[in-house]
Amino acid sequence: MDIINLLPENIANQIAAGEVIQRPASVVKETIENSIDSGASEIQLYIKDSGKTLIQIVDNGCGMSFNDVEKCFLRHATSKINKVDDLFKIKTMGFRGEAMASIASIAQVELETKLKNKELGTRIIIEGGRVKNKIENNCADGTSIKVKNIFYNVPARRKFLKSDSVEMRHIVEEFNRIALINYNCKMQLSHNNKEILFYPKSNFRQRIVNVIGLKNNEHLVPVNEKTSLVEIDGFICKPQYAKKTKGEQYIFVNKRFIKNTFIQNTISKAFEGLISEKHYPSYFINLKINPKNIDVNIHPTKTEIKFDDEKLIYSLVNSTIKKTLDKYHISPSINFDADVNFLKEAVSNYDNKESTFRKKNNIKSLRGNDWEEIFENVRTENKTAKLFQDDDEPILSNKPVQFLDKFIFKQLGEKLLVFNHKNCQQRIIYEKYEKGINKFTNTQQNLFPQYIDLNQSDFQILKTIIEDIKSIGFDIDYFGENSVVVNGIPAGLNDVNEKDLIEGFIEEIKNYNSNFDTEKRDKILKFFSRKVKITNSKILNEDEMNLIIDKLFACKNPKFTPDGKQNYIELGIEKVENLF
């Protein structure tokens, strides 16, 4: 009995659409890239309900003929390639002929287009991949496409769309990625009849400033290097402006935005020693490469690229960034023309490591009796790690003991409890602010207000969580375009970097894939409890240790941190004896 069936065209199209169209932002990406390929110098994007109801793109590109209008919605219909060899000569954004067919199969589409030398244009209506109407009509030059009710005929897919704020965030990200590199094109984004982004025609530097914020022009350092294999141009931000968020890292290849972990790592490696740990450099780099030396046909969304000589590309990018940092006196001077002396380099590296070690361990250059001072410090520091006094009297009993500055030992009957100091504090802080959320929380005012500039995308995210941040004690207000001012922080916090915390909140939300609207407060509190500065190395007295333990066991869930890590373990007498 035969069991293999040929799928109907509409089902096959919907399956294929799942690879290309994952959410409203996918429609935005594919349709705007088509506008760029058509030579448009002006593009307007209109969104309703974060793309779930309407996505409309209007451009002044070359338009399409009456016959091409219907063809463009057929699978594998393209004007970009004719033979296999053309795959290795691609200079356009689109080329497969899959996007429009995918969009038409899962949405209600209305398209109007007109060639510039024609009096009449064409209007076509497609629903679920089937043409409902096609007529000649009077319309403006270029193309206007309306994509309505995405996934209307695939309810399971529509159900898995995220909240409006999450979907809109993805749309803004895709819009900005295309806008950044296509700076010679005027671009506008409106949401629910309100303009939220507008970028006039400009140069690359000005477009970057428009996207990430007007106050960042002085932060940018130009990058330019030309070799026989690749031409590298763009801008990096000075190391002192590195952020806790990853949002301002853009890599383009032939003006196509790509995701490449190796290039990202090689750029970050060039900044080693210049930026703080867990901070990320900002950069906007475009690689111009002969199309025959790359393969862009390895991923449905065309955001991944395979290079003919990957290691050489990575090496060139790394050396170019380092050279730029040196040229503008941002890093210690490096002579790129001199021969590398292995011995000198090795000695220098050794000296640097030794210097770092001394700094980390607070060790001075030793002269004479300085050793006695060091050993005295060691003896003092080790007091907390001793379980017995010098006279061999046990000190555990019911008194807590700090060990290695990280753990607290507490004997309860025939059990020994071992607490992770930092983990315990996270649970205590989390529940403290959880109880106060949506209620009045004490705020301590800053001596000097902290002003924070954000790019437009991050600013939109902050707007969705600012009230939740205020509810845990932050005194934060809007301050001009894409800027906020922090006037106060939750009472009791010390040594808090407001900028890092705010950027950290934003990054946490960016990477949050669950239901954003219903769980964002819990996510914010978890992040806050992790990032509040808790000094493990503090030597605690008996009262402080007992207070931490008492506060922990007063929590609803003392056993675990908000992220599910253990706060303490119990060791019974039998388990301890079995260790020996």
N, C-alpha and C positions, 0 to 999 in steps of 0.2 A: 504493500500500500504506500502510495506517494504521500509524503508529509511536508514537503517543502513548497511554500507558496511565494509568489511574487507579491511584495507589498504594494498596495495602491499608492499612487503618486502622492496624494495628500498626506498619508501617514509617513511615507519615506521622507517627505519634505519637513514634517514636524520633528522627526527624529534627527535629521541633519541640522535643523535649526537650533537644537539644543546645544550643539557644539559652538555655534557662532553667536547666537542671541541668548544670553544668560539672564539679562535683566534690562531695564530701560536704558541704562548707560551704554549697553552694547549697541542698541539702535542708534544712539547719539554718535558713537564712535564711527560706525560704518557709514552713516548717511553724511556726516560732516566730511569724512575722508573722501567720499564721492564728490562733494562740493569742491574740495581742494583740487582733486584730479580734473575737475571740469574747468579749472582756471578762474574760479570765483575770487573776486577781490573784496566782496562784502558777504557776510553770512550772519543770519539772524536765527537764533534758536528759541522757540517758544515751548514752555513746559506747563502742563497742568497736572496737579496731584502727583508731583514727582515722577512724571512720565507714565503713570498707570492709566491715565485718561487720555492724554494727548502728548505727542512729541511732534513738533513741526519745525522743519528746516527750510529756510528761504535763502536762495543764493542768486547771484547775478552771473552764473557761469555760462557755458556755451549752450546749454539746453540739449534737447533730444528731438529727433524727427518723429513723425506719426507712427512709423513702423517700429522704430527702436524703443518706443515707450513700453510696448507690450513685451518685446524681447528681453528687456532688462530684468523682468521678473521671472524669467526662465532660468532654471538651474544650469550652471556652467555657461551662461551667456556673458561674454565679456568682449570689450574692445581693446584690451590691453595685451593679449597674447594670441598668437596664431599657431605656433609650433613649440615643441619641447624646449628648444634652445632659448626661446624668449623668456623662460623662467629665470634665466641667469643674466638677463638684461633689464630687469624690472626697476623702473624709476618712480612708478606711481604707488599710491597707497593701496589701492585695490587691484586685483588681477584674477581672482579665481572665479568670479561670477556666482558666488554663493550667498552673499549678504542680502541682496534684495529679494531673492527667492525665499530665503529663510524668514525675513521680516514679513513678507506677504502671507506666508503660511500660518503665522501665529497672531495676526493682527488684522484690523480693518484699515486699508491703505487708500488714500486719495492723493493722486499726483497730478500736478499741472506743470507743463514745461513748454518752452518756445525757443526755437532757434533765433538768433539775433537778426538774421536776414529774412525772416518770414513774417507775414502779417498775422497769421493765426497760429495758435499753439494747440496742445492736446491735453485733454483731461481724461483720466482713467480711474476707475474705482475697482478695488480688488478686496475680497473678503475670504479669508482662509485659503488663499492661493488661487481662487477662481475669479475671473474677470466678470464683473457685474455690469459695467458700463464703460464705453470708450467713445469719446466725441472730440471733434475739433471745437476750440473755443478761443475767445480773446483773453489773453493773459500777458503778464509782464515777461520780459526776456529772462532767461535763466530757468530755475526749477524751484518749485515749492512742493514738499512732500509732507503729508499728514499721516502719522501712524497713531491710530486710535485703539484704545482698549487692548493693550498688549496681553497676550495669552488668554484672550476671551474664550477661545475654543479649546484651550488646554487648562482646565481649572486646577489640576494638580500642580502645574508649574506656577500659575498665578498665586496659589495659596502659599507658596514658598518664598514669594517676594517679601522683603523686609519692610520695616516701617518707612513712612514718607521721608523722615529725616535721613535715614541710612541711604535710601535709594537716591535722594537728591544729592547727597554727599558724593556718591559714585559718579553721578552725572557731571557735577562741578569738576571732579578730578579729570574725567575724560576730556571735558571742554578745555580745561587749562593746559593739558598735555598737548593738544593740537594747537591751541592758541599760542603757546610759548614759541614754538619753532616756526609757525607760519605768521611771523610778525608783520609781513607786508599785506596782510588781509585784515580788514576791519571786522570785528566779531562782537556779537551782542547775545546775552543770555537773559531771558525773562522767565519768571516763575509765577504762575497765577496772576498774570497781567501786571507784574511788577518787575522792572528791570533790576537785576542784581549784579550783573557783570557787563562791563563795556570796555573794549580795547580798541583804540584807534590804530590806524596804520602807523608803524614806527620801525625802528631798528631793533636788533636782538636785545641790546642792553635795556632799552626803554621798555620793551615788552616784558622783560623779566621784572623790572621795577614795578610795572603796572600790575603784574600778577601777584608778586610776593609782598608788595607794599612800597609806598612812595618814599619811605625813609631809608631804603636799603641801597640806594645808588652808590654811596661811598663804600659799602661793604664789598662791592664786586671787583674782582681782579681778572683782567682778560687773559685767556689762554689761547695760544696760537702756535701751531707747529705743523709743518708740511714735510712729508716724506714721500717716497715713491709709492708706498703702499697705502698710506692713509693721511688725510688732512684733518687735524684736530683743532677745532675752534670752539669758543664759548666763554664761560665765566665760572670762576669759583668764588666762594665767599671767604673772607679772611677767617683764620682759625678762631679768633676771639668771638666770632658770631656763630659758632657751632651750636646746634640745638639738641634738645632731648628727643625731638621728633625726627622721623625719617622723611617727612613729606616733601622736602625741597632737594631731592636727588633725582635729576633728570638726565637720562642718557638717550641720545638720538643717533640713529645710523641712517644717513641719507634722508634726514628730516622725519624718520619714522621712530616713534617712541618705542623703546625696547626694555625688557627686564633681563638683566644679565648679572647674576650674583658675582661672577668672577671680576667683571669690570668694576662693580661697586666696591668689592674688597680691595682691588688694586688701587683705587682712588683713596679709599680710607687708609690704606697702608702708607700712602705718600704723606698723609697728615699725622702719622705716628709721632708722638712726642710733642705735638703742637696743640692738641685738643684734649680735654678732660675725658676720663673713662666714661663710657656709656653716653657720650655725646657724638653727634654725627655731623660731618661737614656738609655744607650745601653746595651744589654744583649744577651747572647747566651746560652740558657738553654735547657737541654734535660731531660725529665722525663721518667724514666724506670718503667713501670707499668705492672703488670700481664694482658695479653690481655683479660682475662675473666672479668676484672674490668672496661673495657671501651667498648664503642660501636663506631666503626669507619664507620658504614654503615648508616649514617644519612644525607649525602650530596653527590651529584653526583661527585664532584671533590675531595672528601675525605679529605678536609681541615678542617672539623669540627668534633669534638669528644665529646661524652657524657660520663662523668665520673659516676661511680657507687656512689661515695660519693664526690660530687663537693665541698661542703663547707670545708670539711677536707683537700682536695687537695689545695684549695686556702689558707687556714690557714697555711699549712705546707710550701708552697712556700714563703709566706710573712715572716714567722718566720725565714726561712733559709736565705733569703736575708738580713734580719736585723742582724742575727747572724754573717753573713759574713762581713757585714759592721763594726760591732763591733770588730770582731776578728782581722781585719787588721787596726784597729784604724782609721777608716774612719768616724765613727759617735761617739757621746758621749758614754762612757762606760755604758753598760747595763749588769746587772747580771742576766743571764737567769736561773740560778739555784736557786736563792733566791725566797722566797714567795713574792707575790705581796702585798704590803701594800696599801690598797685602799685610806686611808686618806692621806698618804704621796704623793701618785700619784696625788690625787685631788688637794692638796695644790700646788704641783709642777706645775701642769697644769695651775692653777690659776695664779701663779706667772709669768709663761711664757707668758700667754695671756696679763697680765698687762704690762709686759716688752715690748711686741710687740706693745701694744696700745700706751705706752709712746713714743716708738721709732717712730711709724707711725705719731704721732701727735706732735713730737718734744717737749715732756713735760719732764722736769727735776724733780729730787727729790726736793720737796719744803721745803724751810726753811725760816722762818722769813718773810722778805719783798719780797720774790720771787713772791708772788701772784700778787703784783703790776706790776711786769714786764710782767707777763702773760696777765693780763687784758689790759695792754698797747698794747701788741702785737695783742690781739683780736680786740681792737678798731682800730688799724692800718689796719688789714686785712679786716675788715668789711666796710672800706670806699668805696670799689668798689661795694658793695651790696646795698648801699643806693640810693634811687631814689630822696630823698629830702635832702637839706642841713639843718643844725641845725636851721636856721631861717625860715624853712618851705618854702623856695624859691624853686620852681621846677627847676631841672637841666636838664630835658630831652630836651625840645625844639628841636633844630636840632643837639644837641651835642650827640654823642654816649655815652652809659653808659655800663660798664662791670658789670655783675651780677653773683655771685657765681663762679667767675673766669672761667666759661665755656661759658657764653652767652654774647652777645652784643646786647643792645637795641638801636634802632635808630628810631626817629620819622620823618616821611615823610608826611607832610600835615596832613590829618586826619587818617593816618595809622601808626601803630606801627610795625616795623620789628624786629623780634627776630632771631638772627644769632647764630648757633652753631659754635663756634670758630674753633674747630678741624676739623669739616666737611668742613668748608670753605677753610681751609688751604689745605686739601686733593685735592679739586678741582683745586685750584690755582697751586699746585705743579704738579699735573697730566698734566694740559695743558701747563705749562711752559716747561716741559721736552718732551711733545708730539710735541711741535713746534720745539724743537731742535734735535729730534731723526733723525738719519742719516745725521746730519750736525755737524759742529764743536761745541762742548760743552766745556766750561771752566772746567778745572780740577785743584783742589788744591792738591798739593803733600803732602804725609804723611811724618812726621818727621822720622818715622821708618816704613819700609815696614811691612805689615801684611802677614804672611805666613799661608796658610790654607791647611790642609791635608784632603783628601776626600777618601771614598772608591771607588772602581772601577766603581760601578754602578752610584753613584752620579757624578763622574768625567765625565762619558760619557754624562750625562744629561747637565752638565755645558758646555761641548764643543758645544752643539747645541744652547746655548743661550749666549755664551761669547761675540759675536760681538754686540748683542743687549744691553748687559750690558755696553759695552764700549761706545755705542752711546749715553748714558745718562750721561757720564762723568766719569765712572770708568776707572782708569788706572790699568788694570789687565793682567797678562801674565802667561803662563805655567811655572812651576818651578819643574822640575824633574817628576818622576812617580806619577801620581794621586795627584799632588800638584799645587797650584797657589800662586802667590804673588800679593798683592794689593799695588801698589805704590801711588795711589791717588784716591780721591773720588770727586763726583760732587761739584763744587764750591758753597760755601754758606752753606754747611751742617756742623752741629756741633754735637758732642757727638754721632757719628755714630759708631756702632759696625760692622765692615766690615764682620767679620766671620758670625755673626747672619744674616746679610742681604744676603750674598751669599748663605748660607744654606737655608734661607727663600725663595729665588728665586727658588732653586732646589725643595724644598718641594711643592711650589705652582705649579710647572710644573708637579710633580708627581701626584698631585690630579686633574689635568686638563683633563677633558674628552672630550672637544670640539676639533675642528680642531686645532691641536697644531701648525703646521707650519704657517698657515695664521693668527692666532690670538695671538701668543706667545708674541709679543711686547706689545700689549695692556694689556695682562695679567701681564707682567713684570711691566709696568708703574702703573697699579692699585695697585699691591702689594707694589711697591716703594712709592707711594703716601700715603699708609696706614702706612708704617713702619718708614718713616722719623719722627724723634722725634719732636713732637709738644707739648710743655709744656702748658697744660691747666691752670696751676696755676700761670702763669706769669701775673702780673698786667700790663695792657697795658695803655699807655697814649692816649690822644685824637687823636694825629696824627697817631699813630700805628693802632688804631681801624678804622679810616677813610681810611687808606691805604689798610687794609684788605678788607673793603667793596668795595672800588674802584677797586681793583684787581679782586675781585669776579665777579662784574658786567661787567668786561672787558672779562670774559670767554665766550666761546661759549654756555656753558650750566651752568649758575650760580645757577640754582634751586637745582641741585642734585649733590651728590658726584659721582665719577666714578663707585661706586658700587650701585648707585641708592637710597642712603639715602638723606633725605632733608637737605639742607644747612640752610634754613631759613623759617620762617612762617610769614604770614601777619595777623595782627589783626586790623580790621576796628573798628571805634568808636562804631558802633552798637553792634558788637560782644563783645567788652569790656563792654559796658553798660549792656548787657544781662547776664553777669557774676555776677551781683550784684542784 
